[in-house]
Amino acid sequence: MLERYFVKPATIDRIRGSWLAPEIERYVEWMASQGYAIRNFYRRVPILCRFAEFAKLQGATDAKSAAAHVEGFASHWLASHGSQGGSTAARSKVAEEARNPVRQMLHLSLEGRVAAVRTHKAFPFEDQAPGFLCYLREERGLRETTIYHYGHRLHGFANFLKRSGVTSLTELSPALLASFVVDTAPKLARTGKRDLCGVIRVFLRYCHRQQVIGKDLSGAVEMPQVYRLADVPRSITWEEVRRMLEAVDRRTVRGRRDYAMLLLLVTYGLRAHEVAKLTLDDVDWKRERLQIPERKAGHSTAYPLANVVAEALIEYLRSGRPETQDRHVFFRVLAPQSPITNGAVSSTVAAYLRKAGIQVRRPGAHTLRHTCVQKLIEAEFPLKTIGDYVGHRSPQSTEIYSKVAITALREVAMGNGEEL
């Protein structure tokens, strides 16, 4: 495998002379399987050889013992390759460029796979309310994304208590809770304020149930009033949808993938995570059906496979999707080869909306979902039918789309209005 990327025999001999040569060669094979560009081999392999030399000088004898010297090597690399006058961000990037391939190589050697390196943050208040995470997951049956949301809000609460000098939940008081809400709420939208208060109230009720605190303080956190039908859905017109799709360069792999994702979102009103989780098994080509399993409402939906969507999927599967045993439909364009995430789906939509010059509040995948629902409303389909089509958990979720005639109001705004 090394001969494919390094021409000089002396260079190959030097790499294979390293005491971590088996691990380095295995990592090179993994990069090749993940579709890394050739320049990455030229840049990363010398770094790995330098790490092997550094770790050996520190007393490492195998991959497991070498793992203890990754951070030391990153600092050593930064000292010799990072400009002292550079910005903090630039120096951090230099260190990460040395740290990342070493971590990947060691993960591959020790665990047999390369996992995303993420700093693990303990769930907030695990020391004082240790069963809360289990309560959310098992008793309330919340999804992992919702549990992550709880953790994010509670981390902010924990940081506030730390800044206030509070070390124990037993010191909580209505005044302190009110102060937290007043301090945090201005940074959030209306629904964000509601969600924050809801998380804190659930946590406080749990703490009282488990006798972590002596009094139920959840009533001290007043829920802000948010009217369910107060907002207008952030949909776009069908003409703007056309402009957005025209902004996609379908000559590229990324363009073919993005075009298929955009059509799925706007045709079926799918959520970002539903597109990201789509697998080859969900597309029934023989019966021309598209199956969306495990929806938010707890059921699955089968759609007729529209011709324009089928053609876009075929174009991507033939000339874009990488060859892999993974059954997911959509993958990252850049290495490492892995399925696309729901966050990437939303950011892709936002990028094309900006590229097409379409101004919309909070652009993302839900913009196209709202557009799909609004189109069905204007076609006068029953709300129940529309809710089932897009996978709404409750019929009330569909009602907001029926409160305004978007197209008619736009005509009034853009024209004379008196004729209407």
N, C-alpha and C positions, 0 to 999 in steps of 0.2 A: 504493500500500500504506500510506503514512503517513496518508492521509486516513481510513483505517479506524480508527485509534487516536487521532489528534489532531484535535480539532474546530476549534480556532482557526487561521485561515490564517496568522496571524503566527508561531505556533509552527512550522508546517510550513515557512514561508519561512526561519525561523532555522535549522532543521535542514538544509535544502537549501542554505543559504548557507555551510555548513561546507566546508572543503577536502577532508574525508573523506566528504562526503555520499554518493557512490556506494557506498562500502563500508558506510556506516551503513544505507542503504536495502536493500542486499543482505542484510545481517545481519537486518533486520526481516523480510524475506521468509523467511529461513531459520527464524527463531523461529516464524513463523506455520505453516510446514510441519511443525515439530516439536511443535506443540500446546502452546506455552507459554501460561500464563494471561495475561490482559490486563494485570494489575498489573506483570508483568515488562517490558512495553514501556514503561510510564510510568516505571519505575525505571531501566532500562538505557540507553535512548536519551539522556537528559540526561547520563549518565556518559560515554557515547561522545563527545558533543559537547564536554564538558569536556576529555576526553583529546585531542581534535583540537586544541583551543586550546593545551593544555600542550605537545604534541609540536611544534606550529608554533613556539612560543617557544623550543624547544630546538634548532631548526634542521632539523626533519624536513621532507622535501619529498614523500615518497610513503609508501605503507604499509610498504614494506620498511625504510626508515630510521626510521619511527615505532616499529617493533618494539623498537628499542633503548631506548625510553623507557618501557616498560610498568612496570618496577619503580620507576622514579623517580616516575611518576604515582601508583602505589599509595601510596608514602610521602607524596606531596603530598596525596592525598585523605585519608589517615589523619590528617595533621596538622590538617586543617580540619574533619574530620567525626568523628574518633575522640576519645572522652572521655579525657583524660589520666589520670583516676582509675579508668578501667575496668580489668578484668583483662586479662592477656596474651591469653587466648583470645578475649575480646570484641574487642580491638583487631585481632587477627589476622583475625577474621571481617569486620570493616569493610574491611580492606585487600583481602581476597579478593573481596568483593562488588564492588570497583572493578576489580580485576585480571582477574577471570574473563570478563566480557563483552568487555573489550578484547582479550584473548587470542583469544577465539572469533572476533571480528570479523576480526582480522588473519590467523588461520589460514584463514578462509573466503576472504579476499581473495587471499592468497599461495598457498594450496595447493588451493583449490577445495572444501575440506571442513573440517569442524570435528572435530578429533581430541581425545580425552581428554588433558588436560594432566597428564603424570606426570613427576616428576623421575627422570631416568635415572640409575641407579646402575650403575657399571661392575661387571662380574662380578669377584668376589674373585680376587686373585692373578694378574690378567691380565698384569701386568708380569713376574712371576717364573715363572709356568707358563702361558704364553699359549695353548697348544693345548688346555687342559683342557675348555673350553666346547665346542669342536669335537669333542673325544673323546666327550663325553657325548651330543652330538646325533647324530653320524654313526657312530661305532664301536659305542656301546652302544645307539643307537636310542631314547633316552629321550624321553618326551613333554615338551612345554614346561612343563607344570605340575610335573613331576618335576624338571626342570632348575631351575625357580624355587626348588623346595625345597632343592636342592643349594646354590644361591646364597645362600639365607637362612641355612643352617647355616654356610657358609663365611664369610659376613660376620661372624657371631658369633665364629668362630675367629680371623679377622683382627683384630677389635677386642680380643680377649683378648691376642693377641701384641703389639698396640700398647701396651696397658696394662702389659704385662710388659717393655716395652723391647726387644722382639725385632723387628728390621728385615729379617731375611733368613730364608728357609726353611732355609738351611744351618745355622742355629743351633738347629734343632729337636732335641729329645732326648726319650727315654722319660719322664724326670721331668717335663718341660714338658707333654707330651701328657697325662700322668696328672693333672697339676694342672688342665689345661683341662677334662677330663671331670669331675673332682671339683667344680670351680667351676660347671659348667653343668648337670650331671645333676639336682641337687635341684629345679630349676625345671620338669622334664619328667616326663611319665608314663612308664610302663615301655616302651611302644612308642616313645615319643619318644626315650628314651635309646638304644634299639636303633638307631633311624634315624640319630641323631646320630653314633654310633660307626661305623655303616656308611658314612656320607658321608665321614668323616675317613679311614677305611681305604682307600676307593677313591681319594681324592685323594692319599694318601701313596704308594700303589702306583704311581699314574701319575707322580708326581714322581720316584720311583726309576727307573722305566722310561725317563723322559726325561733322567735323570742330573742332575735339578735338585738332588737330595740324594744323598749317597753311599751311604746304607744304607736298606734297606726297613724303615721304622719302623711299618708297619701292624700288625705283631704286638704292638706296645707298647700299642695301643688295644684293650683287652679288651672283647669284645662281652658285654653283660649277658644273663643267662639269662632268656629270655621263653618260657614254655610256651605252645604253640599253642592248646591247649584249656583254658587257665586261666580265661578269662573267660566269663561268661554273656552272650549277645547282649542288647543293650538294646532289646528289643521291648516293645510295649504290647499290651494285650488288645483284642479286637475291639469291646468295649463302649467302651473309651477312644477307639478310632478313631471310633466314632459320635459321641461327645461332641466330639471335635476338629472333625469336619466340621460339626456343628451350631453351632460357634462362628464359622463363616464367614458373613458378611453378604453374601449373593448378590444383594442389590439394587444393589450398587455394582460398578463396573468392576473394581476391585481384588478384590472378593470373587468375582466370576465367574471371573477368571483364577486366583486362588489355589485355588478349589474344584476346577477342572480339573487343576491341577498336583498337588494332594494325592491325587486319585483315581488319577492315573497312577502316582504313587510307591507307593501302598499296594496297588494292583491288580496291577501288573506287577513290583514290586520294583526299579524303575529307580533309577539313580544320579542325583545332582543335575545333573551335566553332561549326562547323556543327555536329561533333560527340557529343559534350557536350549538344547540344540542341535537339538531337534525342529523340523522344517520342515513346511510344508503338503504337500510331496511325500511325506512319510513316512506320511501318512494316506490309505489307499486306501478311499474311501467305497464304491466300487462293490463291491469284494470283502470289505468290512468287515474290513480288516487294518490293523495298526499295525506299521510297520517301524522298528526301532532299529538304525541302521548304526554301524559303527566302534566296537564295544564294547571294553571293556578287554581282553577275551580275544582280540581281533583278528578277530572275526566279527560278523555281523549276526543279529538275531533278528526273526522275524515273529510277531506275536501276533494272535489273534482280537480284534476291537474290541468290547469289552464295551458293552452298551447304556447303562449308567449313565455310562461314560466318554465315549461318543459324544455323549450328550445334554449333558454338561457342556461338551465342546469346542464343540459347535454353539452353545450359549448364549453362550459367550465370543466365538467368531468373529463372531457376528451382532451382539452388543451389548457389545463390550468391546475387541476387538483394533483397533488403529488402522489406517486406510487407508494402506498403504505397499507399495512394490514389493519390500521385503525378504520373503523366504520363511519366516523364522522364525515359529514359532507364538506364542510368549510374549514380550511386550514390557513394558518399564517403564511404570508408570502415569504417573509424573511426567516432564516434559520434562527433557532432550532425548529424543526418541523413539529408542530403541535396544533390541535384544534383551536379555532378562533374563540375568543371569549365574548360574553355578552357586552362587556364594556367596549370592546373593539367594534362590535356591530353598531352600537350607538354612536361612537365617535366617527365611524365611517359615514353614517347618514349625515351627521353634523358637518363633516368636511365637504360633502357634495352640495349640501344646501348653501354653504358659504361660497363655494366655487360658482354656483349658479346665481349668486347674488340674491338669494331668497332670505328675507328677514323674518325670523320667527322667534318667539320667546322660548327659551330652553330647547334648542334644536336637538334632535336625537331620534332614536327608533320609534318612540311613542308619537312623534309628529306624524309619521306615516300611518301609524295605527289609528290615530284620530282622523286622519284624512280618509282612510278606508271606511270607518264608521259613519263619518259625515256624508260620504257618497251614498251609502246605503240608506241613511235617513232621508236624503233628498230624493231617492228613488221610491220612497214611501213604503219600505218594508216594515213589518211590525217590529216593535222594540224587542219582543221576546225572540224573534227570529234572528235579529241582529246580535243580541246578546249571546245566543248560542253559537252564532257564526264566529265571533271573535273570542269566545271563551270567557265571557264575563261571569264572575262568581255570583253576582246578584243582579236582578233586573234593574235595581236602582242605579247601577253603574252606567247604564245606557241612557237614563233619563236626561242627563245633562246635555246630550247631543240634540235633543228635540226641543230645547227651549228657545232656540233662535233659528231663523232661516238665514244661514250664512250667505248663500248665493244672492238672495234678494237684497239683503242689507248691503252687500258689496255693490250691487247695481245702483242702489240709492246713493251710496257714498261717491261712486265714480261718475254718476250721470246727473241728470236734472232732478229725478226723484218724483216730480209732480205727475209724470205720466204713469208711474207705478201706483 
